[in-house]
Amino acid sequence: MRLLASDKGYRYEGSSTKISNDFVGYYYFPNSPSIRAAFDGQPKVDTEFYYEYNNKKDAYISTAVPLKDDTGKVVAVLNLDVDVSSLAIEVDSLKWTSLKIIGSSLFISLLAASLLSNWLVKPIRKLYQASEKIRHHNFDVAVEVTSNDEFQQLAEAFNAMVAEVSRYTNNLESLVEVRTDQLNKAKNELETDIEKGQKLQRNFLPNPILTVPNWEICAAFEPAKKVAGDFYDVFPLPNGSIGLVIADVCDKGVGAAMFMGLFRSFIRLFSGGTNFQFCDREATDRTAGMELEFDLYQRQALQAIEITNNYISEEHGETGMFATMFFGVLNPETGLLTYINGGHESPLIINASGIKTALKSTGPAVGMMPNMKFKIQQVQLEPGDILFGYTDGLTDARSPNKEFFTEKRVLSLLNQPYSSASELLERMKTDVFTHIDCAAQFDDITLLAVRRKIPGTS
């Protein structure tokens, strides 16, 4: 402990410094913060006070307290220095030792973690690589793990699963191959049957179409599938009249095609002069102010609609099959057409000026319910008139963007002049299939055109 109380300033003792009477104590260099603070009147503890002398670095913990006179002036400083140089050296040494220990521990930990991770991940990596092979349908794999723990059990379970999957896949491939052969055979047989059905259905249609003096009759038949539910017919009747039929059996495909043959056969059979018991009818329609008269044969032929309706609805009602149908009996000498329209799209009569009249429905669809009544109508076809009938596949034809051909477009085409029935038919076919373009045909399309020629023209 030293007392510093000189007013002549602080000094320090160096190699060239002589001790005088004024020297009371050591002057610390660099100046101790605690002593400076004490001379300023504030007690202070300096925990980082280093003193270097003759290349030797000492460490002290220094405490300085000011001593004041009665006026409060600092006249002395009481300073206590504790030499902690050896402790600082030990702390420094311990610090470096700790850093070395921490570094070594960290290195050892990372090395151990790497080894442990590799030991743990290796079986999982093997499982992953094997699963990748399996994903590419390579079942000739096996995972080898000899760790004698859960990983080995997992690998054994995995290998057993792969073996089972391999056996199942082989069996499945064999089964698929057999089933594929069977399906191909069945498909070929079905296609053969459908082709036979297609030929048979084509044979139901009049080919060549009936030729009638002073009349032009033509038709078009475009099924949506190989077989269809649409049909048309033109056939002679025993009294010299001509039977004209255009019909659309509900639905499409094989079932509709079978009922198409049934409807067509019944209409021909029951309108061909076979004796039946007919109920009396009253003709209430008028043409040009004259009461219509239906001869017995016209009534007999048209009553084929009622007979067909009753048979289909009673014998095959559970199938829900029916047909919209127009059946007309044409007198080629007079141009008088007697008809029944069973829920079918209205055939239209056109002339050089456009649409002349529409032959609207006179009864329900054929085959829906038994004992339905169908009203008979008559219309006169004049020279130059064209009777045009069609199925709903024409108006419902869809373009690639799902737009319908529409009845409005059909009527627009019919309001144009045509010199022949074939010209009308070709124009209608060209327009509708241009509209369909690359889209799949939605429904069967059937067209029938009958033109009474003008005398003296071809």
Helices and strands as residue ranges (DSSP letters): E 2-4, H 33-39, E 44-53, E 56-68, E 74-83, H 85-135, H 150-204, E 215-222, E 230-236, E 242-249, H 254-270, E 286-287, E 290-291, H 296-302, H 304-315, G 317-319, E 323-331, E 336-342, E 348-351, E 354-358, E 377-380, E 386-390, H 392-395, H 407-414, H 421-436, E 445-452
